[in-house]
């Protein structure tokens, strides 16, 4: 949406009528803006059967402030359009953003509303994965199968993966799971002038890390709002990491047997439950030999050497944050990979699991991360077989998928 000074790159629009939302019912729009506008735009709601739009002024919520020297930054906004009382019992079919009340719209977005089907109950765990760029990484296809099957064993009931471009082997895996249900692949491109050539996306995002983090957050917020009414909890994970319960066997028991009793004891209502990171090494230097009862292509099961500490769970702007969260969907206004950005109520607190209860097992790839490079005495490695309680079932399930995807000759 062009204006005198600001260009809006609009991503999606979503109907929000959650109980905790003070401004309900509303339509929330996720967009990148080239600048912070001086004036609030207007929303034109289009309802079925009405020839004229219903117009309200929008409210802008800045999701992330760019770095001072960011060369390729846009401003990510959550734009809220409150549905007026006379139309509060109806869901708009679409919405447009305009500069002035009577402007002719140059954009129109279908309002996404996915209510829970009649007679069904909410599921517990949705897993959202930021966009992949695996064009030149065919070997990741097998690792993704192992990762998906592990997430399913842990309690993930639907997985949504955003995807820039991937090698045909990876695409074969993603297409297979998408055909089975409870799995979705969302195609992604970068907004505006930014490159979408397969060979340039990765290099660009590596150079513009802050923009990558912001773009990831937009995808995760989209994932949240597409599933507002279908799930209780949302986990944000990458394909080289997984939240592993230590004191329990799955995420359900971790939340209902550990997290919620702690919340009740403290008389608090937490927006997120945080698991601290520890790095697992993945090269032959640290591995003395293959485990003979585990196929050598089972990357996570084979690699059991990790740092002897867990990264602290700190929340701060910039830098590296190594924890990941399971979010309470009914409380979230905006989130990003690690922590809540803002909540529907003023309080936006989170509970951090002790490593004896849960740990984020983060698998080093080529020793690029700082936590993977340390070799001094303070970072002595220990063996950790936490995943092996799922070993037999994980091997069986992974092999079955690899067979169906024709990876075994």
MONOR-V422226 format. One record per backbone hydrogen bond with DSSP energy under -0.5 kcal/mol. NH is the residue of the N-H (numbers start at 1). CO is the residue of the C=O. Records with the same first field share a line. If there is no record, write none. Layout:
NH = CO / CO
This chain:
3 = 6
8 = 1
9 = 7 / 32
10 = 8
11 = 30
12 = 30
13 = 110
14 = 28
15 = 112
16 = 26
21 = 18
22 = 20
24 = 21
26 = 16
27 = 81
28 = 14
29 = 79
30 = 12
31 = 77
32 = 9
33 = 75
34 = 7
37 = 35
42 = 98
43 = 56
44 = 96
45 = 43 / 54
46 = 94
47 = 45
50 = 47
54 = 45
55 = 53
56 = 43
58 = 41
59 = 80
61 = 78
62 = 60
63 = 76
64 = 76
66 = 64
70 = 67
75 = 33
76 = 64 / 74
77 = 31
78 = 61
79 = 29 / 77
80 = 59 / 78
81 = 27
82 = 80
83 = 25
87 = 84
88 = 85
90 = 87
92 = 90
93 = 46
94 = 46
95 = 109
96 = 44
98 = 42
103 = 100
105 = 103
109 = 95
111 = 93
112 = 13 / 110
115 = 113
120 = 117
123 = 230
126 = 124 / 233
127 = 158
128 = 235
129 = 160
132 = 162
134 = 165
137 = 134
140 = 137
141 = 138
142 = 139
143 = 139
144 = 140
145 = 141
146 = 142
147 = 143
148 = 144
149 = 145
150 = 146
151 = 147
152 = 148
153 = 149
154 = 150
155 = 151
156 = 151
157 = 125
158 = 125
159 = 182
160 = 127
161 = 159 / 184
162 = 129 / 160
163 = 186
164 = 132
165 = 132
167 = 134
171 = 167
172 = 168
173 = 169
174 = 170
175 = 171
176 = 172
177 = 173
178 = 174
179 = 175
180 = 177
181 = 177 / 178
184 = 159
186 = 161 / 184
187 = 185
188 = 163
194 = 191
200 = 197
201 = 197
202 = 198
204 = 200
205 = 201
206 = 202
207 = 203
208 = 204
209 = 207
212 = 208
213 = 209
214 = 210
215 = 211
216 = 212
217 = 213
218 = 214
219 = 215
220 = 216
221 = 217
222 = 218
223 = 219
224 = 220
225 = 221
226 = 222
227 = 223 / 224
228 = 225
230 = 227
231 = 227
232 = 123
233 = 124
234 = 327
235 = 126
236 = 325
237 = 128 / 235
241 = 238
242 = 361
244 = 242 / 359
245 = 243
246 = 357
247 = 357
248 = 357
251 = 154
254 = 250
255 = 251
256 = 252
257 = 253
258 = 253 / 254
259 = 254
260 = 255
262 = 258
263 = 259
264 = 260
265 = 261
266 = 262
267 = 263 / 264
268 = 263
270 = 268
271 = 349
272 = 349
273 = 326
274 = 351
275 = 324
278 = 360
280 = 362
281 = 305
286 = 283
287 = 283
288 = 286
292 = 290
294 = 291
298 = 295
299 = 297
302 = 298
303 = 299
304 = 302
306 = 304 / 382
307 = 279
308 = 380
311 = 277
314 = 312
316 = 314
322 = 320
324 = 275
325 = 337
326 = 273
327 = 234 / 325
328 = 271
329 = 232 / 327
331 = 328
332 = 328 / 329
333 = 342
334 = 342
336 = 339
341 = 334
342 = 334
344 = 331
351 = 272
353 = 274 / 351
357 = 354
358 = 354
359 = 244
360 = 276
361 = 242 / 359
362 = 278 / 360
363 = 240 / 361
364 = 280 / 362
366 = 364
368 = 365
372 = 369
373 = 369 / 370
374 = 370
379 = 376
380 = 377
382 = 306
384 = 304
388 = 385
389 = 386
390 = 387
391 = 388
394 = 390
395 = 391
396 = 392
397 = 393
398 = 394
399 = 395
400 = 396
401 = 397
402 = 398
403 = 399
404 = 400
405 = 401
406 = 403
407 = 402
408 = 402
409 = 407
